[in-house]
Amino acid sequence: MQTIENRTQLALLQNDVLQSFRKWQFWGFLGWNDIAKQYRRSFIGPVWITLNSAIFIVAFGLVGAQLFKFSVEDYLPYFCAGQIFFSFMSSLINEGCDTYINAHTFLKQTAYPKFAFVLRVVWRNLLLLGHNLAVIIAVLLWAGRLSQVQWLPFLAGLLVTILAACFVVAIFGAIAARYRDVPMMVASIMQVSFFVTPVMWRPDQLTERAQWLVHLNPLACYLEILRQPLLGLAASQQAWLTAVGLLAVLCVAFILLYRQVRRRIVYWL
């Protein structure tokens, strides 16, 4: 009897995910509208996203190059890509906790597929990343490294990261719907993660004993497969294996979790 129930829930979950992708216009509009509402009545709208990132990156990049004894041409592209991609991942994790909490008005009124709201969060952050990619391209162009970009490995890394992000957002969204302390805990952890992830420093600056900060940090492997191709370098095999392995683990965790809690999410809201 339990096996039949599990198969039924698995089939319902599969249908939920498929229906979510079919409703791409729904979550696509919601994600775009989330950004539009934030910058409504401003003169330059979402361009502020790019300007804010550019000002911070240039200001700290010039100082960081002096602090870490690197040339500005080498350090600024490194820090720029690291800052933007870390902000992308951090925003996904933080906002993922509110996936269903912010969608309670929809879920309580109509039987929308739940994964659609996961895609809404991921799509919204991809739009923000698209704005900030202009900063990376401008910095690479200034540093004379745009021609060195390895676009295919970068796109492959971006695809793996997006798939992992979908599962992370879904997992944290479901857990946070039940336990409302989770968003605050995650926000605190992400603040610390910025300093223990190689965003503004390089892994080879650490002692061999301290390298565990990079090896045990899941954000570091995704950051590497995104940043290194843009710098004209190949990401390490270890980073790729870790990223793909984590993707598989997240996929299994998502299936196991949602098979049990998918029906309860609306009740928790």
N, C-alpha and C positions, 0 to 999 in steps of 0.2 A: 504493500500500500504506500509506503514511504517512497519507494522508487518511482511509482506512478506520479506521486505528487511532485517530486523533484523534476521529473521530465516535463510535467505540465508547466511548472514555474520557469523552467529553462526555455520552453517554447514561447511562453508569454514574454519573457525578457528579450528573446530574439526578435519577436514581433515588435516590441517597444522600440528597439534600436532601429529596425528597418523603417518603421513608421516615422521615426524622428528624422531620418535622412530624407524621406519623401516630403516632409513638411519643411524643406529648406527655406522656403520663402517666409515662413512664420518666424523661425529663430534667427534668420538673416535680418529681417526687419527689426526684431527686438534688439539684437546686438548693435545694429547701426543707430537705432533710436536712443539707446542708452548713452552713446557718445554724443549724439546731437543734443540731447537734453542738457548734458553737462556744460556745453559751450553755447547754448542758445542765448541770443542777444549780445554776444561778444562780436567784436569787429572782424577778427580773423578766424574765429571758430577753432576747429581742431588743430590749426597750425600752431596753436599754443603748445600742443604736445611736443612738437618738434623743437620749438624754440626753448622750452624749459629744459629738455634733454641736452640740446646743443650748448646752452649756457653753462650748465653744470659740468658737462664732460670737458669742455675746453678749459674752464676755470680749474677744475681739479687735475686735469691731464697735465697742464703746465706745471702745477705745483708737484704732482706725483712724480714727474720725470726728474725733478730736482731731488726729491726725497729718496728715490730708489736708484739714482745715479744712472738713468737711461737717457738716451737721446729722445727728444720730443717726437721725432719722426717714427721711432720704434714704439715708444710707450703710448702715445695718444691713440693710434689705431687699436692697440691691444686693450687699453682701458675702455675705449669707446664701445667696442664690440662686447666686452665683458659686462659693462654696466647695463647696456640695453638688453642683452639676452638674460641677464640675471633678473632685471626688473620685470621682464616678460614672464619668466618662470615664477618669480615671487608673487606677482599679481595674480597669476592663474591659481596658485595654491591658496592665497588669501581670499580671493573672490570666490573660489570654488566652495569654500565653507558656507557661503550664503546662497548657493545655487538654488536650493528649494525654498529657503526662508524668504528670499526676495520674490519668488514666483508663487507664493501662497495664494494670491488672488486668482491666478489662472487655475491652479491645481484644485482649488476648492469649488470651482464653478463648473469646470468641464474636464472630461477625461482625456487631457492631453498626454501624449507619450512623454514620459519623464526625462528620457535621454535628450529630448529636444532642448531642455533648459541647460543641460550640460554643454551642448553644442552652442547655445547662445553665449555662454561665458567664454568658451574657447574662441568663438568667432569675434567677439568684442575685443579680446586681447590681441588677436591676430591683426585686427584693424589698427590698433594702437602700435603694434610692432611695425606694421607697414609704414606708418608715419615716421617712426624712428629710424627705419632702415635708410631713409634719406640722409640722416646724420652720418651713419656709417659710410655710405657711399661718398659723401662729401669729404670725410676725413681720409678715406683711402685715396681719393683723387688728389687731395692736397699732399699726401705723403708719397705719391707716385707709385702706389701699390695696387691700384684698381685692376691693372692688367694681369696681376698675379693671382687673382681670385680663382679658386677652384669651385666653379658653380655647381657641378653635378654632386660632389661630396657634400656641399653645403645644403643643397635641396634634399638630399637623402637624410642628412642629419636633422633638417627641419621637419621632414615627414615623420621620422621616428619620435622626435620631441612632441609633435602635435598629437600623435597617437597615445603616447604616454600621458600627455596632459589631459586628454579626454577621460582616461581611466582615473587619474588622480583627482580631477574635479568631481567626477561621479562618486568616488569613494568618500572624499572629504565632505561632499554635499550631503550624502546620506547620513554619515556619522554626526555631522553638525546639526542636522535636523532633529536628531534624537538628544544629543548632548550639547547644550547651548554654550558651554564653556570652551568648546573646541576652537571656535574662531579666535578667541583671545589667546589661547595657548599657542595656536599656529602662528599668529602675528608676532608673538614674542620670540618664537623659535626662528622665524624668518629674519628678524632683526639681527640675531646672533649669526645666522647663516651667512650673511653678507661678509662678515669679517673672517670666517673660516673657509670661504670659497675663494678660489683664485680669480677674483674680479680685478682688484687693483694691484695685486702682487702676483709674482710668478712662482709656480711650484718649486723650481730649482733654487729659489732663495731660501727654502726651508732646509733644515738639517735632515739627514737621512732618517733620523728617528721621528721627526715631525711630519714625514711624508704621509702618515696615516690620515692626516687631516684631509688630504686629497683623495686617497684611495678609498676611504670609508664614506666619502661625501657623495651621495647620488647626484646632487646638482652639478658637481664638478665634471662628471663624465659627459653630461648633456651640454654643459657650457663648452667643453673642449670640442665636441663634434660639430658645434655651431660656429665657434670662433676660429678655430685653426684653418679651415678652408678659406675663410675670408682674408686671412693673413697670408695666404699662399702656401700654407703648410698642411701636412697630412696629420689627421688626428691619430693617436696611437691605437694599436689593435686592442689594447686593454680597455680603452675608453669605449670603443665600438661594442666589444663583447659585453661590457657592463651595461651599456645603454640598452642593447637588445635584450639582455637577460632580465633587466629590470622591467622592460616592457612586457615580457612574457609573464613575470610574476604579478605585475599590476593587472594584467588581463585576467589571470586566474582568480586573483583576489576580488576583482570586480564581479565576476560571475558568481563566485561563492557568496559574496555579500548580498548582491541584489536578488539572488534566488531566495534569500530569506527575508529581506526587508523591503523589497520593492512595493509590496502591498501596504506597508505600514507608514510610508513616508507622509502621505496626506494626513493620516491620523495624527502623526507627531506634530504637524504644523498647526 
